[in-house]
Amino acid sequence: MKKWNVIFALFLIPLMYQNCSSKVNFETINSSLNKDGLSDSADDPNINNTNNVEIPYDPPAGPVEIISAEEVVDAIVEDETTNNEDIPQDVGTPDLNIDEDFYKCENYVEVQPDTNIVIPERNSNGTCYYVRLLKQVPSHKSGDFGEAREETVISRNHDGSGNINPYILGQIELSLSSLGNRKVAISGALDDPNAVLKIDNYFLIQVSTTESTQRWAYGTSDSEPKNGPILVNGEGVQHFYSFAGGGTAQVTAIDMTSSVPQNKDLTLSVKALDCGGYANTSDAFLIFY
Protein backbone atom coordinates (compact mmCIF):
# COMPACT_ATOMS: atom_id res chain seq x y z
CA MET A 1 0.00 0.00 0.00
CA LYS A 2 2.80 2.44 0.86
CA LYS A 3 4.39 1.59 -2.47
CA TRP A 4 1.27 2.71 -4.37
CA ASN A 5 1.05 5.94 -2.32
CA VAL A 6 4.61 6.82 -3.25
CA ILE A 7 3.94 6.15 -6.94
CA PHE A 8 0.76 8.29 -6.85
CA ALA A 9 2.59 11.14 -5.15
CA LEU A 10 5.37 11.03 -7.74
CA PHE A 11 2.70 11.26 -10.44
CA LEU A 12 1.04 14.36 -8.90
CA ILE A 13 4.20 16.41 -8.37
CA PRO A 14 4.85 17.21 -12.09
CA LEU A 15 1.18 18.12 -12.61
CA MET A 16 1.22 20.51 -9.66
CA TYR A 17 4.44 22.09 -10.86
CA GLN A 18 3.09 22.54 -14.40
CA ASN A 19 -0.12 24.16 -13.11
CA CYS A 20 1.79 26.45 -10.78
CA SER A 21 4.21 27.42 -13.56
CA SER A 22 1.34 28.21 -15.94
CA LYS A 23 -0.34 30.36 -13.32
CA VAL A 24 2.86 32.27 -12.68
CA ASN A 25 3.44 32.83 -16.38
CA PHE A 26 -0.13 34.08 -16.96
CA GLU A 27 -0.05 36.39 -13.93
CA THR A 28 3.34 37.72 -14.99
CA ILE A 29 2.09 38.49 -18.52
CA ASN A 30 -1.20 39.95 -17.28
CA SER A 31 0.62 42.12 -14.75
CA SER A 32 2.99 43.35 -17.46
CA LEU A 33 0.11 44.29 -19.77
CA ASN A 34 -1.72 46.25 -17.08
CA LYS A 35 1.47 47.98 -16.00
CA ASP A 36 2.24 49.14 -19.55
CA GLY A 37 -1.29 50.42 -20.15
CA LEU A 38 -1.94 47.98 -22.99
CA SER A 39 -5.21 46.58 -21.70
CA ASP A 40 -8.11 46.46 -24.20
CA SER A 41 -10.56 44.92 -21.73
CA ALA A 42 -13.46 46.90 -23.12
CA ASP A 43 -13.05 45.09 -26.44
CA ASP A 44 -11.94 41.63 -25.27
CA PRO A 45 -14.69 39.38 -23.77
CA ASN A 46 -12.11 37.04 -22.16
CA ILE A 47 -10.82 39.80 -19.82
CA ASN A 48 -12.87 40.44 -16.64
CA ASN A 49 -14.58 37.09 -17.17
CA THR A 50 -15.39 36.69 -13.45
CA ASN A 51 -17.26 33.40 -13.85
CA ASN A 52 -14.21 31.71 -15.37
CA VAL A 53 -16.35 30.48 -18.24
CA GLU A 54 -14.26 29.52 -21.20
CA ILE A 55 -15.35 31.50 -24.26
CA PRO A 56 -14.83 29.46 -27.40
CA TYR A 57 -12.61 30.82 -30.14
CA ASP A 58 -14.09 30.91 -33.63
CA PRO A 59 -11.31 30.76 -36.21
CA PRO A 60 -11.84 32.82 -39.38
CA ALA A 61 -13.18 31.04 -42.40
CA GLY A 62 -10.55 30.38 -45.04
CA PRO A 63 -6.87 31.28 -44.98
CA VAL A 64 -5.74 34.47 -43.22
CA GLU A 65 -3.99 36.94 -45.53
CA ILE A 66 -1.07 38.73 -43.91
CA ILE A 67 -0.18 42.13 -45.38
CA SER A 68 2.61 44.50 -44.49
CA ALA A 69 2.26 47.98 -42.98
CA GLU A 70 3.52 49.47 -46.25
CA GLU A 71 0.69 47.80 -48.16
CA VAL A 72 -1.87 49.22 -45.71
CA VAL A 73 -0.49 52.76 -46.14
CA ASP A 74 -0.44 52.41 -49.95
CA ALA A 75 -4.05 51.25 -49.95
CA ILE A 76 -5.15 54.22 -47.82
CA VAL A 77 -3.31 56.72 -50.02
CA GLU A 78 -4.74 55.19 -53.21
CA ASP A 79 -8.28 55.28 -51.79
CA GLU A 80 -7.98 58.93 -50.73
CA THR A 81 -6.52 59.91 -54.11
CA THR A 82 -9.02 58.11 -56.34
CA ASN A 83 -12.19 58.63 -54.33
CA ASN A 84 -11.77 62.22 -53.16
CA GLU A 85 -14.01 64.33 -55.39
CA ASP A 86 -13.06 67.58 -53.64
CA ILE A 87 -9.47 67.81 -54.86
CA PRO A 88 -9.14 71.44 -56.01
CA GLN A 89 -7.65 72.79 -59.20
CA ASP A 90 -3.93 73.53 -59.21
CA VAL A 91 -3.79 76.50 -56.85
CA GLY A 92 -0.34 77.36 -58.09
CA THR A 93 -1.82 78.51 -61.40
CA PRO A 94 -4.89 80.60 -60.52
CA ASP A 95 -5.20 81.89 -64.10
CA LEU A 96 -5.47 78.36 -65.51
CA ASN A 97 -7.83 78.39 -68.49
CA ILE A 98 -10.78 76.02 -67.93
CA ASP A 99 -12.95 77.04 -70.90
CA GLU A 100 -13.19 74.05 -73.24
CA ASP A 101 -14.11 76.26 -76.21
CA PHE A 102 -10.80 78.08 -75.94
CA TYR A 103 -8.87 74.82 -76.43
CA LYS A 104 -10.17 74.87 -80.01
CA CYS A 105 -7.99 77.91 -80.77
CA GLU A 106 -5.15 76.65 -82.95
CA ASN A 107 -3.69 80.09 -83.66
CA TYR A 108 -4.20 83.71 -82.66
CA VAL A 109 -4.48 86.58 -85.12
CA GLU A 110 -3.98 90.15 -83.93
CA VAL A 111 -6.50 92.67 -85.22
CA GLN A 112 -5.37 96.27 -85.53
CA PRO A 113 -7.71 98.76 -83.84
CA ASP A 114 -7.39 101.55 -86.41
CA THR A 115 -10.29 100.41 -88.63
CA ASN A 116 -13.80 99.07 -88.22
CA ILE A 117 -13.23 95.58 -86.88
CA VAL A 118 -15.20 92.67 -88.33
CA ILE A 119 -14.50 89.32 -86.66
CA PRO A 120 -15.16 86.29 -88.94
CA GLU A 121 -17.36 83.47 -87.74
CA ARG A 122 -15.79 80.32 -86.35
CA ASN A 123 -14.58 77.59 -88.67
CA SER A 124 -12.63 74.36 -88.54
CA ASN A 125 -9.18 75.98 -88.80
CA GLY A 126 -9.34 77.11 -85.15
CA THR A 127 -8.37 80.75 -85.74
CA CYS A 128 -9.06 83.08 -82.82
CA TYR A 129 -8.66 86.86 -82.78
CA TYR A 130 -7.50 89.45 -80.31
CA VAL A 131 -7.13 93.22 -80.02
CA ARG A 132 -4.66 94.84 -77.65
CA LEU A 133 -6.65 97.29 -75.55
CA LEU A 134 -4.10 98.55 -73.03
CA LYS A 135 -0.36 98.34 -72.49
CA GLN A 136 1.15 97.59 -69.11
CA VAL A 137 2.09 100.65 -67.04
CA PRO A 138 4.50 100.00 -64.12
CA SER A 139 3.80 101.24 -60.62
CA HIS A 140 4.66 104.93 -60.14
CA LYS A 141 3.52 108.02 -58.32
CA SER A 142 0.35 109.34 -59.91
CA GLY A 143 0.98 111.95 -62.59
CA ASP A 144 4.74 111.37 -62.79
CA PHE A 145 4.41 109.94 -66.31
CA GLY A 146 2.65 113.06 -67.54
CA GLU A 147 -0.81 111.48 -67.59
CA ALA A 148 -3.73 113.66 -68.63
CA ARG A 149 -6.97 113.90 -66.68
CA GLU A 150 -10.23 112.36 -67.92
CA GLU A 151 -12.43 115.45 -67.77
CA THR A 152 -15.67 113.60 -68.53
CA VAL A 153 -15.30 111.36 -65.46
CA ILE A 154 -15.57 112.17 -61.74
CA SER A 155 -14.31 109.80 -59.04
CA ARG A 156 -12.83 110.05 -55.54
CA ASN A 157 -9.65 112.03 -54.92
CA HIS A 158 -6.82 109.96 -53.40
CA ASP A 159 -4.52 112.97 -53.09
CA GLY A 160 -6.88 114.89 -50.86
CA SER A 161 -10.54 115.32 -50.04
CA GLY A 162 -13.50 115.52 -52.38
CA ASN A 163 -13.71 114.29 -55.97
CA ILE A 164 -11.52 114.76 -59.04
CA ASN A 165 -11.12 113.94 -62.71
CA PRO A 166 -8.94 110.80 -62.64
CA TYR A 167 -5.65 110.31 -64.47
CA ILE A 168 -5.75 108.32 -67.74
CA LEU A 169 -3.32 105.36 -67.71
CA GLY A 170 -4.60 104.12 -71.07
CA GLN A 171 -7.69 104.21 -73.25
CA ILE A 172 -9.07 102.89 -76.52
CA GLU A 173 -12.30 103.09 -78.52
CA LEU A 174 -13.24 100.45 -81.12
CA SER A 175 -15.97 100.09 -83.71
CA LEU A 176 -16.61 96.39 -84.21
CA SER A 177 -18.96 93.55 -85.00
CA SER A 178 -18.71 89.79 -84.70
CA LEU A 179 -20.15 87.73 -87.56
CA GLY A 180 -20.19 84.39 -85.79
CA ASN A 181 -21.23 82.80 -82.53
CA ARG A 182 -18.03 83.47 -80.59
CA LYS A 183 -17.25 84.04 -76.95
CA VAL A 184 -15.66 87.38 -76.05
CA ALA A 185 -13.53 88.33 -73.04
CA ILE A 186 -11.32 91.14 -71.76
CA SER A 187 -8.29 89.39 -70.32
CA GLY A 188 -4.78 90.01 -69.05
CA ALA A 189 -3.23 87.68 -71.66
CA LEU A 190 -3.87 87.26 -75.38
CA ASP A 191 -3.82 83.45 -75.20
CA ASP A 192 -5.93 82.94 -72.07
CA PRO A 193 -9.46 84.38 -71.72
CA ASN A 194 -9.30 83.88 -67.94
CA ALA A 195 -6.04 85.70 -67.15
CA VAL A 196 -6.27 88.21 -64.30
CA LEU A 197 -6.11 91.96 -64.96
CA LYS A 198 -4.45 94.39 -62.54
CA ILE A 199 -5.32 98.04 -62.00
CA ASP A 200 -4.77 100.92 -59.59
CA ASN A 201 -7.54 102.10 -59.57
CA TYR A 202 -10.25 100.98 -62.02
CA PHE A 203 -11.26 100.01 -65.55
CA LEU A 204 -14.17 101.91 -67.06
CA ILE A 205 -15.93 99.99 -69.85
CA GLN A 206 -18.67 101.33 -72.11
CA VAL A 207 -20.59 99.53 -74.88
CA SER A 208 -22.78 101.65 -77.15
CA THR A 209 -25.20 100.62 -79.89
CA THR A 210 -27.83 102.59 -81.76
CA GLU A 211 -30.33 101.53 -79.08
CA SER A 212 -28.48 101.96 -75.78
CA THR A 213 -25.29 102.61 -73.82
CA GLN A 214 -24.06 100.44 -70.94
CA ARG A 215 -21.23 101.16 -68.51
CA TRP A 216 -19.32 99.07 -65.96
CA ALA A 217 -16.38 99.79 -63.66
CA TYR A 218 -13.99 97.22 -62.15
CA GLY A 219 -11.33 97.98 -59.55
CA THR A 220 -10.85 99.31 -56.01
CA SER A 221 -13.91 100.33 -54.02
CA ASP A 222 -12.28 103.59 -52.89
CA SER A 223 -12.60 104.85 -56.47
CA GLU A 224 -16.26 105.74 -55.99
CA PRO A 225 -17.13 109.13 -54.51
CA LYS A 226 -18.35 108.99 -50.93
CA ASN A 227 -21.62 110.65 -51.90
CA GLY A 228 -22.57 108.49 -54.89
CA PRO A 229 -21.39 106.56 -57.96
CA ILE A 230 -18.66 107.42 -60.44
CA LEU A 231 -20.00 109.92 -62.95
CA VAL A 232 -19.52 109.90 -66.73
CA ASN A 233 -20.82 113.04 -68.43
CA GLY A 234 -22.96 113.59 -65.35
CA GLU A 235 -24.48 110.09 -65.45
CA GLY A 236 -23.81 107.57 -62.71
CA VAL A 237 -22.01 104.26 -63.39
CA GLN A 238 -24.52 101.90 -61.80
CA HIS A 239 -22.47 98.72 -62.16
CA PHE A 240 -19.27 98.90 -60.08
CA TYR A 241 -17.45 95.66 -59.21
CA SER A 242 -14.96 95.93 -56.37
CA PHE A 243 -11.94 93.60 -56.22
CA ALA A 244 -10.04 95.43 -53.45
CA GLY A 245 -10.62 98.14 -50.89
CA GLY A 246 -7.66 100.15 -52.20
CA GLY A 247 -4.21 99.83 -53.72
CA THR A 248 -4.02 97.49 -56.73
CA ALA A 249 -7.04 95.36 -57.62
CA GLN A 250 -6.65 91.95 -59.25
CA VAL A 251 -9.67 91.83 -61.52
CA THR A 252 -10.87 88.53 -62.90
CA ALA A 253 -11.15 88.35 -66.68
CA ILE A 254 -14.33 90.07 -67.88
CA ASP A 255 -16.80 88.02 -69.92
CA MET A 256 -18.16 90.30 -72.66
CA THR A 257 -20.03 87.65 -74.66
CA SER A 258 -23.54 88.89 -73.90
CA SER A 259 -22.48 92.52 -74.50
CA VAL A 260 -21.00 91.79 -77.94
CA PRO A 261 -23.78 89.89 -79.74
CA GLN A 262 -23.18 88.54 -83.21
CA ASN A 263 -24.01 90.61 -86.28
CA LYS A 264 -24.40 93.76 -84.20
CA ASP A 265 -22.49 96.99 -84.86
CA LEU A 266 -21.26 98.57 -81.64
CA THR A 267 -18.65 100.85 -80.11
CA LEU A 268 -16.49 99.61 -77.25
CA SER A 269 -14.60 102.04 -75.01
CA VAL A 270 -12.09 100.84 -72.38
CA LYS A 271 -10.21 103.20 -70.03
CA ALA A 272 -7.71 102.54 -67.23
CA LEU A 273 -8.12 105.33 -64.67
CA ASP A 274 -6.18 106.38 -61.56
CA CYS A 275 -7.56 108.39 -58.65
CA GLY A 276 -4.19 109.56 -57.27
CA GLY A 277 -1.49 108.35 -54.90
CA TYR A 278 0.15 105.59 -56.93
CA ALA A 279 -0.83 104.04 -60.25
CA ASN A 280 -0.31 100.94 -62.41
CA THR A 281 -2.13 98.74 -64.87
CA SER A 282 -1.59 95.41 -66.61
CA ASP A 283 -1.90 94.55 -70.29
CA ALA A 284 -5.47 94.10 -71.45
CA PHE A 285 -6.71 92.20 -74.52
CA LEU A 286 -10.09 91.74 -76.16
CA ILE A 287 -10.28 88.08 -77.23
CA PHE A 288 -12.74 86.48 -79.67
CA TYR A 289 -12.74 82.67 -79.46
Secondary structure as UniProt FT lines:
FT   HELIX           2..35
FT   TURN            36..37
FT   TURN            41..43
FT   TURN            45..48
FT   TURN            50..51
FT   HELIX           69..83
FT   TURN            85..86
FT   TURN            91..92
FT   TURN            94..95
FT   HELIX           100..104
FT   STRAND          107..110
FT   TURN            113..114
FT   STRAND          117..119
FT   TURN            124..125
FT   STRAND          127..134
FT   STRAND          137..141
FT   TURN            142..145
FT   TURN            151..152
FT   STRAND          153..156
FT   STRAND          163..164
FT   STRAND          167..178
FT   STRAND          184..187
FT   TURN            190..191
FT   TURN            193..194
FT   STRAND          197..200
FT   STRAND          202..208
FT   STRAND          213..220
FT   HELIX           221..223
FT   TURN            226..227
FT   STRAND          231..232
FT   TURN            233..234
FT   STRAND          235..236
FT   STRAND          240..244
FT   STRAND          249..251
FT   STRAND          254..255
FT   HELIX           257..259
FT   STRAND          266..274
FT   STRAND          278..281
FT   STRAND          284..288
//
